[in-house]
Amino acid sequence: MRAVASAIVLGVVLIAWPKGAHAQSESPAAHNTLGPCRQLGLNVWGLSYHLNRQTAYDEQNWGAGLTCYGRPLFFEGDALVNSWRGLVVPLSLGVDHTLWSVDACRLSFIGAVTVAYYQLPARGISEVRWGPLPGVSFGCGRIRTNVILVPNASKQQPLSAVVASMSVLF
């Protein structure tokens, strides 16, 4: 599964690199070629921390994806290794609301509705999961760190995990 995640990261980087390398030399009119996207982000996943420490989760969840920022709305698609060592392919539609900004640095609230294809190899099943994912993002310049809270269906422990990714904007 790690080989699949590495191939995904490499593929996304190779596709996005030419656009990112020329981003500063483009005129403002060139951004119209992105359609509804005012800005694109290359996402590199990641790490997770699970509140349930009794289960042997894999907390290195490597993968990649792209985010289309329409401000304040965004659309994101990713592919990564989940904590059960299977594949997860989430698609999210959300809002990115600035809470604080100074110069090139910005702190944002992120709220998204996500639908994800999720493999559970230990159980031999795949399923589709969906739900709200709140979080925060902080970055300066073209680099952002994203922290997302993953809810749990259990009322005893409403938070399942905290996941982190990095986005490179271009």
N, C-alpha and C positions, 0 to 999 in steps of 0.2 A: 504494500500500500504506500510505503514511503516513496517508492520509485514513481508511482502515479502522481503523488503530490509534487515531487521534484519536477516532473515533466510538465505539469500544469503551471507551476511557477515560472519555469524557463519559457514556456510558450507565451504566457501573458507578457513577460518582460520583453521578449523578442518582438511581439506585435506592437507593444506600447512604446518601445524605445525610440523609434524614429519620430513619432509625434512629440514625445517629451523633449527630445534633443533640440527641436526647432521651436519650442513653445515661446521662448523669449524673443526670438527674431520675428515673430508674426505680428501683423498689424491687428488692431481690435476687430476689423472687419473679417479677419480670417476665422474668428471664433464662430461666425455664422455657419461654417461648414460642420460644426458639431451638432447641428439640428437643435433639439430642445436642451442639449447639455451646454451649460455655460462654462463648465469645467469638468475634466475627467480625473479620476483618481485610480491609481494602481494599488490594490490592496494586497498586503502580504500578511498572512496569518501564521502562526500565532501560538499563543499560550492560553491555557485555561486553568482556573482554580476551582475545584469542586468542594462544596461545603461538606458533603458526605465523604469523610476520609476513610470509611470502612470498605469502599469499593476500589478496585485496582484500575482506576481510570488512567488513560494516557493523556497527560496534560500538555503534550507537545502536539498541537493540532496544525500542522503545516499545510499551506495551500495558498491560493491567489484568486484574485477577482478584479472586477472593474466597477467603479461607481460613476454614474452620470449625475452630476450636480446641476439642478435647475434653479436652485435657491428660491425659496427655502426648501423645496422638495428635492428628493433624490431617489434614484433607482439603482439598486446594487445587485450584482450576481457574482457568486463565488463558488469555488469548489475546494474542499479541504478534507483532511483526515479528521474524523470525529474522535471523541474520547473513548469510543468502543473499538477503535482501530478500523473503522469502516469509512465509507465515503459519505459526505453530506454536501448537498448542492442547494444552498439557500438563495432565494430571490426575495428581495426586500423593497418595499415602497415606504418612504418615510419622510420625516421633516428634520432639518438641521437648523436649529435656532441658536443664534449667537447670544451668549450670556454676558460675555466680556471680551473686549479686544483692546489692545494697545499696540500701535505700530503694526508689525507683521504677525503678531501673536494673537491667538484667538481661542477662547474656551466656548464650546457649544454643547447644548443639549441635543441628543439624538433620540428620536422615537420612531420606531418602524413596525410595520406589520410584515411578518416574514412567513413564507411558505417554503418548506425544505423537504427534499427527498433525503431520507436518512437510512443508512444501512446499519444493521445490528448483527455483525458476523457471529458473535457468540450464540445468538439465538437463531441464526439462519434466516432472518427476515429483513425485509426492507419496508419502510412505511413513509407516508407523507405526514409531516407535522406542521402546524402553523400556530401563530400567536404573536403577541406584542413583545417587542424587545426594546427596553429603554437603555440609555447609556449616555456617556459624555465623550467628547473629543477635545484634545488640546494639541495645538501645533503652532509653529512659527515658520513662516515662509511656505515652502512646498511640502514639508513633512508634518504629518498628523499622527498622533497616537490615539487609538480608539479603545474604549473600555465599555463592554456591553454586559448587561445583567440578563441572565437566562432564567426565567421563572420556572418553578416546579409546580406540577399539578397538585402536589400534596399540600394540604392546609397546615400541616404541622411544620413544614419547612418550605416557605414560599419561594425561596431562592435556591436554584439548583447549582448554578455556576457563574463565574465571572470570566469573560473571555476578552482577549486583547489582540489587536491587530495594528498594523501601521499602514498608512496611506501616503503615497507620493502623488502630489497633484501636478497636473500639467495641462 
